[in-house]
Amino acid sequence: MSHRLVVVGAGYAGLLAAKRLARRLHRNDVTVTLVNASDRFVERVRLHQLAAGQRLTEVPLRQQLSGTPVQLVVGHVTAIDATARTVCLGDEPRTIDYDTLVYAVGSQARLDDVPGAAEHAYAVACPEQATRLRHRVAEIASGGTVAVVGGGLTGLETASELAESHPGLRVRLFTSADDVGSGLAPRGRAHLLRALDRLGVSIHPETVVTAVREDGLGTRDGRSFTADAVVWTTGFRAPDLARAAGFATDDSGRMLVDATLRSVSHPEVYAVGDAAAGVSVSGAPSRMSCQAALPMGRGVADVVAARLSGREPGPVRIGYVFTNISLGRRDGVVQFTHADDRPRRFVLTGRVAAVFKEAVVRSTVRARRRGEPGSDASDS
């Protein structure tokens, strides 16, 4: 019987892992099945563009898998039975058996952090959420107010894109930190602040949002701010699938793995991307980012291929190269970093940074189509 290798999730890490596994395991006794809720590859690093009203190019998964022996199954995974080693799909019900499982289900917006966020806030963690925000923005584009909560990369890019695409929109950025761009070198941070000012984005530092309402938000210090839409970008969490299946997970629902990305509780299971609590070269947990997902996708394919061939693999190296921040379509910041994510002095800004990021994002999709490792992609 063939060894049944199932990859759940076709994001940056999962798609790369499936294609690389198929290429590394040119054997008749191994089948590679990729399970995904949609038949399209989601360029998650572009979802802020979709929210701002821009049209994105569709990337069919079957096109990405063309010429490979990977079997694509389109269906929503509702549960994993770790004892029976099956993946359960949809309402039918339907199951897929596995001998080795690569868990690559990604992450979702943390909308349960404060009261009212789940009911009233918008997010940009998936196409459906970004499309919902796009429709709302279209309704309020002339004179409305959007409050973006979260001063990380997703918040910065979303606020910038909305402000540039809709000049009549008032955009406010709320962050609990004392300022934005603290992880950038001084020149990069200075450019970021100038760009936000140019775009008319007002920054509200050291502001902890404690409630979201239909007409705005409330803060820890008792203030209220009105808004026609509140966009929640304070962080992400993994889906509940791993915890519900009995796999060892952290507080964010990410599967706990060893240095080879193998589950610490179930040796036949591996995890990659946002759904995995990997450890970067600094010893800190890997960031939920495309830049961490790609080395995980490459690494897990090499690890699984080695073990199926009777060899013991080395650890997977999760390092960083640069951080990309889009500030609309014609501006940006590229902060080059050490492998442990500390910023280097070298920074690109302005139009050059925007062109650089666009080239990286496009090359990532092209690489996925060819089944090659690709470059380290954007950090959105």
DODRENKOL-634114 format. One record per residue (C-alpha): residue number from 0; chain; x, y, z. Coordinates in Angstrom, 1 decimal, decimal comma. Last residue first. Layout:
% DODRENKOL-634114
  drenza  zado       x       y       z
     NUM     A       X       Y       Z
...
This chain:
% DODRENKOL-634114
  drenza  zado       x       y       z
     379     A     2,5    41,3     5,6
     378     A     6,0    40,0     5,8
     377     A     6,8    39,8     2,1
     376     A     8,5    36,8     0,6
     375     A    11,7    34,9     1,0
     374     A    12,6    33,9    -2,5
     373     A    11,2    30,9    -4,3
     372     A    11,6    27,2    -3,3
     371     A    10,6    25,9    -6,8
     370     A     7,4    24,2    -7,7
     369     A     7,1    26,2   -10,9
     368     A     3,8    27,7    -9,9
     367     A     4,9    28,3    -6,3
     366     A     8,0    30,1    -7,7
     365     A     5,8    32,3    -9,9
     364     A     3,7    33,1    -6,8
     363     A     6,7    34,0    -4,8
     362     A     8,2    36,0    -7,7
     361     A     5,2    38,2    -7,8
     360     A     5,4    39,0    -4,1
     359     A     9,2    39,7    -4,3
     358     A     8,8    42,0    -7,4
     357     A     6,0    43,9    -5,7
     356     A     8,1    44,4    -2,6
     355     A    11,1    45,8    -4,5
     354     A     8,9    48,1    -6,6
     353     A     7,4    49,6    -3,4
     352     A    10,8    49,9    -1,8
     351     A    12,2    51,7    -4,9
     350     A     9,2    54,1    -4,9
     349     A     9,8    55,2    -1,3
     348     A    12,3    53,6     1,0
     347     A    15,0    50,9     1,1
     346     A    16,8    50,3     4,4
     345     A    20,3    49,1     5,2
     344     A    21,2    49,7     8,9
     343     A    20,3    46,1     9,8
     342     A    17,2    45,3    11,9
     341     A    17,2    42,4    14,3
     340     A    15,1    39,6    12,9
     339     A    17,3    36,7    14,1
     338     A    18,6    36,2    10,5
     337     A    19,7    39,8    10,5
     336     A    17,4    42,3     8,9
     335     A    16,8    44,4     5,8
     334     A    14,0    46,9     6,3
     333     A    12,0    47,5     3,1
     332     A     9,8    50,6     3,5
     331     A     7,0    51,6     1,1
     330     A     5,6    54,0    -1,5
     329     A     3,9    53,8    -4,8
     328     A     1,0    51,4    -4,3
     327     A     0,1    52,4    -0,8
     326     A     2,6    52,3     2,1
     325     A     3,6    48,7     1,7
     324     A     5,9    47,4     4,5
     323     A     8,4    44,7     3,7
     322     A    10,6    43,2     6,4
     321     A    13,9    41,6     5,4
     320     A    16,0    38,5     5,6
     319     A    14,6    36,3     8,3
     318     A    15,5    32,9     9,7
     317     A    13,8    29,6    10,3
     316     A    16,4    26,8    10,0
     315     A    14,9    23,3    10,0
     314     A    16,8    20,9    12,2
     313     A    18,8    18,0    10,7
     312     A    17,2    15,0     9,1
     311     A    17,4    11,3    10,1
     310     A    17,6     9,1     7,1
     309     A    15,4     6,1     6,3
     308     A    14,1     7,3     3,0
     307     A    10,7     8,2     4,5
     306     A    12,6    10,1     7,1
     305     A    14,5    12,1     4,5
     304     A    11,5    13,0     2,5
     303     A     9,7    14,1     5,6
     302     A    12,5    16,4     6,6
     301     A    13,1    17,8     3,1
     300     A     9,4    18,6     2,8
     299     A     9,3    20,1     6,3
     298     A    12,1    22,4     5,4
     297     A    10,8    23,9     2,2
     296     A     7,4    24,6     3,8
     295     A     9,0    25,9     7,0
     294     A    11,4    28,1     5,0
     293     A     8,4    29,6     3,3
     292     A     6,2    30,1     6,3
     291     A     8,6    32,2     8,3
     290     A     8,7    35,0     5,6
     289     A     5,0    34,6     5,0
     288     A     4,4    35,6     8,6
     287     A     3,2    34,4    11,9
     286     A     6,5    35,0    13,7
     285     A     8,6    32,1    14,8
     284     A     8,9    31,6    18,5
     283     A    12,2    33,0    19,9
     282     A    15,4    31,0    19,9
     281     A    17,1    33,6    17,7
     280     A    17,3    31,1    14,8
     279     A    13,5    30,8    14,8
     278     A    11,4    28,3    16,8
     277     A     8,3    26,8    15,3
     276     A     4,8    27,1    16,9
     275     A     3,1    25,9    13,8
     274     A    -0,3    27,0    12,5
     273     A     1,2    30,2    11,0
     272     A     3,3    28,2     8,7
     271     A     4,2    24,6     9,2
     270     A     3,1    21,6    11,2
     269     A     4,2    17,9    11,2
     268     A     2,2    14,8    12,2
     267     A     3,4    11,2    12,4
     266     A     5,3    11,9    15,6
     265     A     2,1    12,9    17,5
     264     A     2,8    14,8    20,8
     263     A     5,8    16,9    20,0
     262     A     4,5    17,4    16,5
     261     A     7,4    17,4    14,0
     260     A     8,7    20,7    12,7
     259     A    12,3    19,4    12,6
     258     A    13,3    21,5    15,6
     257     A    10,4    20,2    17,6
     256     A     6,7    21,1    17,2
     255     A     3,9    22,6    19,3
     254     A     0,9    23,1    17,1
     253     A    -0,4    26,7    17,2
     252     A    -3,7    27,3    19,0
     251     A    -2,7    30,7    20,3
     250     A    -2,1    29,4    23,8
     249     A     0,3    26,7    22,6
     248     A    -0,7    23,4    21,1
     247     A    -0,1    19,6    21,8
     246     A    -2,4    17,6    19,4
     245     A    -5,7    16,4    20,9
     244     A    -7,8    16,8    17,8
     243     A    -9,6    19,7    19,3
     242     A    -6,3    21,5    19,9
     241     A    -5,2    21,0    16,3
     240     A    -8,5    22,0    14,7
     239     A    -9,0    25,2    16,8
     238     A    -7,8    27,6    14,1
     237     A    -4,5    29,4    14,6
     236     A    -4,5    32,9    16,1
     235     A    -3,8    36,3    14,5
     234     A    -2,9    39,8    15,7
     233     A    -4,1    43,3    16,4
     232     A    -5,5    43,9    13,0
     231     A    -9,2    44,8    13,7
     230     A   -10,7    47,3    11,3
     229     A   -13,4    49,5    12,9
     228     A   -15,9    51,0    10,4
     227     A   -18,0    54,2    10,4
     226     A   -16,0    55,5    13,4
     225     A   -16,6    57,4    16,6
     224     A   -14,0    57,4    19,2
     223     A   -14,7    57,0    22,9
     222     A   -12,3    57,8    25,8
     221     A   -12,4    56,0    29,2
     220     A    -8,7    55,4    29,7
     219     A    -9,0    51,8    28,6
     218     A   -10,4    52,7    25,2
     217     A   -13,8    52,7    23,5
     216     A   -14,7    52,1    19,9
     215     A   -16,8    53,2    17,0
     214     A   -20,4    53,3    15,8
     213     A   -21,2    49,6    15,8
     212     A   -19,2    49,2    19,0
     211     A   -15,8    47,8    19,7
     210     A   -14,5    47,7    23,3
     209     A   -11,2    47,7    25,2
     208     A    -8,9    49,5    22,8
     207     A    -5,6    50,3    24,4
     206     A    -4,2    53,6    23,2
     205     A    -0,5    54,2    23,7
     204     A    -0,2    55,7    20,3
     203     A    -3,1    57,3    18,3
     202     A    -1,8    57,9    14,8
     201     A    -3,7    60,0    12,2
     200     A    -3,4    58,8     8,6
     199     A    -3,4    61,8     6,3
     198     A    -1,5    60,1     3,5
     197     A     1,4    62,5     3,9
     196     A     1,4    62,0     7,6
     195     A     1,5    58,2     7,1
     194     A     4,4    58,7     4,7
     193     A     6,4    60,9     7,0
     192     A     6,0    58,4     9,8
     191     A     7,2    55,5     7,7
     190     A    10,1    57,5     6,3
     189     A    11,3    58,3     9,9
     188     A    10,9    54,6    10,8
     187     A    13,0    53,5     7,9
     186     A    15,8    56,1     8,6
     185     A    15,9    55,1    12,3
     184     A    16,1    51,4    11,7
     183     A    12,8    49,7    12,0
     182     A    11,3    47,6    14,8
     181     A     9,8    50,7    16,5
     180     A     7,7    51,4    13,4
     179     A     4,7    52,8    15,2
     178     A     4,6    54,6    18,5
     177     A     4,2    54,1    22,3
     176     A     2,6    50,8    21,7
     175     A    -1,1    50,2    22,3
     174     A    -1,8    51,2    18,7
     173     A    -4,7    53,0    17,0
     172     A    -4,5    54,2    13,4
     171     A    -7,1    56,7    12,2
     170     A    -8,2    57,0     8,6
     169     A   -10,5    59,7     7,3
     168     A   -11,8    58,8     3,9
     167     A   -11,9    61,4     1,1
     166     A    -8,5    60,3    -0,2
     165     A    -9,8    56,8    -0,9
     164     A    -7,1    54,6    -2,5
     163     A    -4,3    56,3    -0,6
     162     A    -6,0    56,3     2,8
     161     A    -7,2    52,7     2,4
     160     A    -3,8    51,4     1,4
     159     A    -2,0    53,2     4,2
     158     A    -4,4    52,0     6,9
     157     A    -4,2    48,5     5,6
     156     A    -0,5    48,5     5,3
     155     A     0,1    49,9     8,8
     154     A    -2,4    47,6    10,4
     153     A    -1,1    44,4     8,7
     152     A     2,5    45,4     9,6
     151     A     1,8    46,0    13,3
     150     A     0,1    49,1    14,7
     149     A    -3,2    47,5    15,6
     148     A    -6,7    49,0    15,5
     147     A    -7,6    50,7    12,2
     146     A   -10,4    53,2    12,7
     145     A   -12,2    54,2     9,5
     144     A   -14,0    57,5     9,2
     143     A   -16,4    58,5     6,4
     142     A   -16,2    61,7     4,3
     141     A   -16,7    60,2     0,8
     140     A   -15,5    56,6     1,1
     139     A   -18,4    55,6     3,4
     138     A   -20,3    53,1     1,2
     137     A   -17,2    51,9    -0,7
     136     A   -15,5    51,3     2,6
     135     A   -18,2    49,0     3,6
     134     A   -18,0    46,9     0,5
     133     A   -14,3    46,7     0,7
     132     A   -14,5    45,6     4,4
     131     A   -16,7    42,7     3,4
     130     A   -14,3    41,8     0,6
     129     A   -11,4    41,8     3,0
     128     A   -13,3    39,5     5,4
     127     A   -14,2    37,1     2,6
     126     A   -10,7    37,1     1,2
     125     A    -9,1    36,1     4,5
     124     A    -7,3    37,8     7,4
     123     A    -8,4    41,4     6,5
     122     A   -10,7    42,2     9,4
     121     A   -13,9    44,2    10,1
     120     A   -15,2    44,8    13,6
     119     A   -18,8    44,8    14,8
     118     A   -19,8    41,4    16,1
     117     A   -16,4    39,7    16,7
     116     A   -14,9    43,0    18,0
     115     A   -17,8    43,7    20,4
     114     A   -16,0    42,8    23,6
     113     A   -12,2    42,5    23,3
     112     A    -9,8    39,8    22,3
     111     A   -12,2    37,5    20,5
     110     A   -11,6    38,9    17,0
     109     A    -8,1    37,5    16,7
     108     A    -8,0    37,2    12,9
     107     A    -7,3    33,8    11,4
     106     A    -4,3    31,6    11,0
     105     A    -2,7    29,1     8,5
     104     A    -4,1    25,5     8,0
     103     A    -0,7    24,0     7,3
     102     A    -0,7    20,6     9,1
     101     A     1,4    18,1     7,3
     100     A     0,0    14,6     8,0
      99     A     1,9    11,3     7,5
      98     A     0,0     8,0     7,3
      97     A    -3,2     9,6     6,2
      96     A    -6,8     8,7     5,6
      95     A    -9,2    11,1     4,0
      94     A   -12,7    11,4     5,3
      93     A   -16,1    12,5     3,9
      92     A   -19,2    13,6     5,8
      91     A   -21,1    15,0     3,8
      90     A   -21,0    18,0     6,1
      89     A   -17,5    19,1     5,2
      88     A   -14,3    17,1     5,4
      87     A   -12,8    14,9     8,1
      86     A    -9,1    14,2     8,0
      85     A    -8,2    10,7     9,2
      84     A    -5,5     9,2    11,3
      83     A    -7,9     6,9    13,3
      82     A    -6,4     8,0    16,6
      81     A    -5,6    11,6    15,5
      80     A    -9,1    12,2    14,1
      79     A    -8,9    15,6    12,4
      78     A   -12,0    17,8    12,2
      77     A   -14,0    20,2    10,0
      76     A   -11,7    20,4     7,0
      75     A   -13,4    22,4     4,3
      74     A   -13,2    20,8     0,9
      73     A   -11,2    20,9    -2,4
      72     A    -9,1    17,8    -2,8
      71     A    -6,0    18,3    -5,0
      70     A    -3,8    15,2    -5,8
      69     A    -0,1    16,1    -6,2
      68     A     1,4    14,2    -9,1
      67     A     2,9    17,4   -10,5
      66     A     2,6    18,9   -14,0
      65     A     0,0    21,4   -13,1
      64     A    -0,1    22,0    -9,4
      63     A    -0,1    25,8    -9,6
      62     A    -2,7    25,7   -12,4
      61     A    -4,8    23,4   -10,3
      60     A    -4,5    25,9    -7,4
      59     A    -6,0    28,7    -9,5
      58     A    -4,4    32,1    -8,9
      57     A    -6,9    34,9    -9,3
      56     A    -5,5    38,3   -10,1
      55     A    -6,5    40,9    -7,5
      54     A    -8,9    43,8    -8,1
      53     A    -8,4    46,9    -5,9
      52     A   -11,1    48,2    -3,7
      51     A    -9,1    49,0    -0,5
      50     A   -10,0    45,7     1,1
      49     A    -8,5    43,9    -1,9
      48     A    -5,3    45,8    -1,5
      47     A    -5,2    44,9     2,2
      46     A    -5,6    41,3     1,1
      45     A    -2,3    41,4    -0,9
      44     A    -0,1    39,6     1,6
      43     A    -2,7    36,9     1,7
      42     A    -2,1    35,8    -1,8
      41     A    -4,8    33,2    -1,6
      40     A    -4,4    30,2    -3,9
      39     A    -7,7    29,2    -5,4
      38     A    -9,6    25,9    -5,4
      37     A   -10,9    26,7    -1,9
      36     A   -11,1    24,8     1,4
      35     A    -7,8    23,1     0,8
      34     A    -6,6    19,5     0,9
      33     A    -3,3    18,5    -0,8
      32     A    -2,8    14,8    -1,3
      31     A     0,7    13,3    -1,9
      30     A     0,9     9,6    -2,7
      29     A     4,0     7,5    -1,8
      28     A     4,7     3,9    -3,0
      27     A     5,2     4,8    -6,7
      26     A     8,1     7,0    -5,8
      25     A     9,3    10,4    -7,0
      24     A     9,5    11,6    -3,4
      23     A    11,5    14,9    -3,7
      22     A     9,3    16,4    -6,4
      21     A     6,0    15,4    -4,7
      20     A     7,4    16,6    -1,4
      19     A     8,4    19,9    -3,0
      18     A     4,9    20,4    -4,4
      17     A     3,1    19,6    -1,2
      16     A     5,5    21,7     1,0
      15     A     5,2    24,7    -1,2
      14     A     1,4    24,6    -1,2
      13     A     1,3    24,1     2,6
      12     A     3,8    26,9     3,4
      11     A     2,4    29,7     1,2
      10     A    -1,2    28,7     1,8
       9     A    -2,7    25,4     0,5
       8     A    -3,9    23,9     3,8
       7     A    -4,0    20,3     5,0
       6     A    -1,1    18,2     3,5
       5     A    -1,7    14,5     3,3
       4     A     1,0    11,8     2,8
       3     A    -0,5     8,3     2,3
       2     A     2,3     5,8     2,0
       1     A     1,2     3,5    -0,8
       0     A     0,0     0,0     0,0
